[in-house]
Amino acid sequence: MTGHARSKEPLGLPRGSVRSLMSLAVVLTAGAIAGFLLASDSSSDLTKVVVGGWVAALGNLIGFYFGTRGGK
């Protein structure tokens, strides 16, 4: 061996990398969908519901993240 131990982590990446990439993909996909809906018809009810839902979900995630980190 060349000094590198065989990694048991997925795809041989550092711990947490795959989870981070999946999270980033979800956020980018949601942003692309919201951007497409805003560009096509920003006044439609579907656009308002989708974009509003993603903003609310993001706010909940941020609040939960900082709420749990503050308790430590």
Secondary structure, 3 states (H helix, E strand, C coil): CCCCCCCCCHHHCCCCHHHHHHHHHHHHHHHHHHHHHHHHCCCCHHHHHHHHHHHHHHHHHHHHHHHHHHCC
